[in-house]
Amino acid sequence: MNFQKICVLGLGYIGLPTASTFATHGLQVVGVDTNSHVIETLRSGNIHIHEPGLQTVIESALTSGNLTISFRPEEADAFLIAVPTPFYEDKQGEYDGRKYRLADMRAVISATEAILPYLRKGNLVILESTSPPRTTVDLIKPILEKSGLKAGVDFHLCYSPERVLPGQILRELTENARVVGGITPDSAKAGHALYAIFVKGEIIETDATTAEMVKLMENTTRDVNIAIANEFSRLAEKFGVDVWEAIRLANLHPRINILSPGPGVGGHCISVDPWFFVETAPELTPLIYHARQVNDAQPYFVVEKVKQALGSLKGKKIAALGLAYKPNVDDLRESPATEVVHLLQKEGAQVKVWEPFKPDANIQGINMAASLEPAIQDADAVLLLVKHTEFVNLNPDHFASKTKARILIDCVNGWDANSWQKAGFQIYRLGVNKLPITNL
Ligand SMILES: NC(=O)c1ccc[n+]([C@@H]2O[C@H](COP(=O)([O-])OP(=O)(O)OC[C@H]3O[C@@H](n4cnc5c(N)ncnc54)[C@H](O)[C@@H]3O)[C@@H](O)[C@H]2O)c1
């Protein structure tokens, strides 16, 4: 297939780098979004998300004239859908007493419907949004066939998951292996040909449902593995062990790779995608369900840790460092740090948050500081929730001169306990409850 013009629907963390990379590889790209803030920001040459290197790529894509930004799709050779697939906040399913989350596919449905008037014979449509198994064949295909064209015969249809790491999206977009699942082998070939324009990693053709399942299996595996690390952190505290040291030692085993515990699991992927399996097969997924429960409960464990350090939290001033769902990104979606802050406030604590990647975050009930100093100066304790490099690199003596707090609670193994103790701090670490040697 020969591709000259494509439409990318959804210009977020996935769609925007994808659209601009195609544009800088010579394709005419129409980037489509329904959010006017996104459209206006991009049209003025700026970007609305934090992703290293992306601003430069966007500028060059826009100035070359290859990338245009629009509210609506246009006729094109291919259409890529990269819109959000969250779960519903206000609806749940239930199976055998287990309540589970339901995928909110409204954006996928409306993006697919938006393509309908422009779909022509010979086109290729690719869904990139992470979706429940069989979405491509059971949801997307019937919508597109309302055009009167037949999927797999008149137009190609694929699912291709995105597996990039935020913070490294531009590099991983081109270098990672890519799975392209077609509803027919010819559809997979067409998808392969499109991605081959810029992908340097291996491109593997398969069927659409396998490709959907691959993505969900990857994220579910991480969720389950983090859940066991979180359970280990609880066990370590019960038995007077330092979980970080125990994990380091266990990982010396050549076939063991235990992940890191922390305040929970967040982001738009790992804390969401396992539910897509549970929703579509609750009778087959008790392990996946319980791993989700463990990770969702971890913020409560953090609050217990804070109480260990401070006693009653009523009226206590706590500086929380980090709100993002993981280190060195500005993405706050489903962040367990946010949940921790809310729970501390419920216990009566006054929490000030410093998130260097999103200082102006506007989350109901959360008090953001404009910089580190106002967050920590009057605090009774400082709580490290995200392992941002700039937090790890803080100088304990300098930090001590800026805060009246002398209690630290480290939930991510970000700080070297000895250095901070030398600077006069008492440090509590998640997953660590070392008993004096005489008690053992
Ligand atoms: N962010 C990641 O690291 C990542 C990694 C792999 C897969 N994914 C998946 O990719 C998909 C997109 O994620 P994201 O992080 O880019 O989301 P995002 O929220 O950053 O961006 C999605 C964009 O789609 C727009 N949008 C919503 N409805 C639309 C519609 N009907 N038509 C056109 N635009 C519409 C939104 O305004 C937004 O700008 C999700 O399914 C996600 O699970 C994300």
The ligand as a Tripos MOL2 file, in Angstrom:
@<TRIPOS>MOLECULE
LIG
   44    48     1     0     0
SMALL
NO_CHARGES

@<TRIPOS>ATOM
      1 N1          0.1800    7.1560   27.7590 N.am      1 LIG1
      2 C1          0.7920    6.0000   27.6140 C.2       1 LIG1
      3 O1          1.9110    5.8290   28.0500 O.2       1 LIG1
      4 C2          0.1280    4.8570   26.8600 C.ar      1 LIG1
      5 C3          0.9180    3.7410   26.5300 C.ar      1 LIG1
      6 C4          0.3310    2.7190   25.8030 C.ar      1 LIG1
      7 C5         -1.0100    2.7960   25.4470 C.ar      1 LIG1
      8 N2         -1.7520    3.8920   25.7870 N.ar      1 LIG1
      9 C6         -3.1390    3.9110   25.3800 C.3       1 LIG1
     10 O2         -3.2940    4.8290   24.2980 O.3       1 LIG1
     11 C7         -4.5720    5.4580   24.3720 C.3       1 LIG1
     12 C8         -4.3940    6.9610   24.3980 C.3       1 LIG1
     13 O3         -3.6990    7.2870   25.5840 O.3       1 LIG1
     14 P1         -3.0270    8.6920   25.8030 P.3       1 LIG1
     15 O4         -2.1470    8.5310   26.9870 O.co2     1 LIG1
     16 O5         -2.4300    9.2030   24.5480 O.co2     1 LIG1
     17 O6         -4.3150    9.5680   26.1710 O.3       1 LIG1
     18 P2         -4.4080   11.1530   26.3420 P.3       1 LIG1
     19 O7         -5.5140   11.4270   27.2630 O.co2     1 LIG1
     20 O8         -3.0460   11.7340   26.5870 O.co2     1 LIG1
     21 O9         -4.8170   11.6690   24.8830 O.3       1 LIG1
     22 C9         -5.9790   11.3130   24.2600 C.3       1 LIG1
     23 C10        -6.4610   12.5010   23.4210 C.3       1 LIG1
     24 O10        -7.6370   12.0550   22.7220 O.3       1 LIG1
     25 C11        -8.5330   13.1570   22.6560 C.3       1 LIG1
     26 N3         -9.8760   12.6520   22.3630 N.ar      1 LIG1
     27 C12       -10.8160   12.1750   23.2110 C.ar      1 LIG1
     28 N4        -11.9090   11.7750   22.5130 N.ar      1 LIG1
     29 C13       -11.6310   11.9880   21.2100 C.ar      1 LIG1
     30 C14       -12.3340   11.7720   20.0160 C.ar      1 LIG1
     31 N5        -13.5520   11.2280   20.0290 N.pl3     1 LIG1
     32 N6        -11.7640   12.1460   18.8460 N.ar      1 LIG1
     33 C15       -10.5260   12.6850   18.8130 C.ar      1 LIG1
     34 N7         -9.7960   12.9190   19.9360 N.ar      1 LIG1
     35 C16       -10.3430   12.5690   21.1050 C.ar      1 LIG1
     36 C17        -8.3850   13.8280   23.9920 C.3       1 LIG1
     37 O11        -8.8340   15.1810   23.9380 O.3       1 LIG1
     38 C18        -6.8710   13.7250   24.2260 C.3       1 LIG1
     39 O12        -6.1760   14.8710   23.7530 O.3       1 LIG1
     40 C19        -5.2610    4.8860   25.6050 C.3       1 LIG1
     41 O13        -6.0520    3.7920   25.2400 O.3       1 LIG1
     42 C20        -4.0980    4.3990   26.4370 C.3       1 LIG1
     43 O14        -4.4760    3.3470   27.2980 O.3       1 LIG1
     44 C21        -1.2060    4.9240   26.4730 C.ar      1 LIG1
@<TRIPOS>BOND
     1     1     2 1
     2     2     3 2
     3     2     4 1
     4     4     5 ar
     5     4    44 ar
     6     5     6 ar
     7     6     7 ar
     8     7     8 ar
     9     8     9 1
    10     8    44 ar
    11     9    10 1
    12     9    42 1
    13    10    11 1
    14    11    12 1
    15    11    40 1
    16    12    13 1
    17    13    14 1
    18    14    15 2
    19    14    16 1
    20    14    17 1
    21    17    18 1
    22    18    19 2
    23    18    20 1
    24    18    21 1
    25    21    22 1
    26    22    23 1
    27    23    24 1
    28    23    38 1
    29    24    25 1
    30    25    26 1
    31    25    36 1
    32    26    27 ar
    33    26    35 ar
    34    27    28 ar
    35    28    29 ar
    36    29    30 ar
    37    29    35 ar
    38    30    31 1
    39    30    32 ar
    40    32    33 ar
    41    33    34 ar
    42    34    35 ar
    43    36    37 1
    44    36    38 1
    45    38    39 1
    46    40    41 1
    47    40    42 1
    48    42    43 1
@<TRIPOS>SUBSTRUCTURE
     1 LIG1         1 GROUP 0 **** ****
